[in-house]
Amino acid sequence: MTRSLKKGPYVDVKLMKKVSLRKSGQGAIKTWARSSQIAPEFVGYTFAVHTGKNFDEIFVTEDMVGHRLGEFAPTTKFIKHGGRMQKETEMAAKAAEVAAATAAKATATTTAAAKK
């Protein structure tokens, strides 16, 4: 549900104060305010947004205005889906990599033998 127009966008007061006191090229502004909307004054600044474990650096552009800071710093990391099909594709890729490496090694030894 969107925020009421009469209330205006939610921008964290402390974050706005940090932005007004800092120049744009000074480094990242560390923040935990993931729910704060990106204001037009934030364009050109780099924010270090907390993900729950560490901070992700985000450089704000004009296209990001109106979005939330947390949208650009995901809190979960996708590892992979498991299953038989996934294992088969990984094994095929590994076999192709090994075959390419052995072929490259064979050509290197043939060219070295030809030079002698």
Protein Blocks (a to p, Z undefined) as FASTA:
>chain_A
ZZdfklopaddfklmmmmmmpcfkloccddfblmbccdfklgopacdddehjaccddddd
fklgoiafklmmcfbdcfbdedjklmmmmmmmmmmmmmmmmmmmmmmmmmmmmmZZ
